[in-house]
Amino acid sequence: MLRLLFWLFALPILVAVMVFAAMNPNEVQLNLWPVTDTGVPFPLYGVGLVGLLAGFLLGAVVGLLRRSGARARVRTLVQQTERDQREIASLKERLTQAERAQVQATGLPAPARDAA
């Protein structure tokens, strides 16, 4: 289902990019001043596609940075949960040992505990 949705959105975008490239084959002169003093011929569609690619990459980086805080919080919570589970197991074991010691010391059976 997700693959179908991907193609429903990606196919029109891909067609639009191909039409844009086909309709703008003219060359423009890019002046890359720090690198070269002369203009570099570059297809017009290339300028547009490089701009789209730069925007996509910038958006991906921003999204990654925004999610990194949430991932760190999840990692912290998972570690805390694991510590809590270990502590619960340890406390249950100590309770069982204390009940056994009480039975041995008094000779009385341990009180019944709820399963909850």
Secondary structure, DSSP 8 states (H G I E B T S, - for coil): -HHHHHHHHHHHHHHHHHHHHHH---EEEEE-TTT-SSEEEEEHHHHHHHHHHHHHHHHHHHHHHHHHHHHHHHHHHHHHHHHHHHHHHHHHHHHHHHHHHHHHHH----------
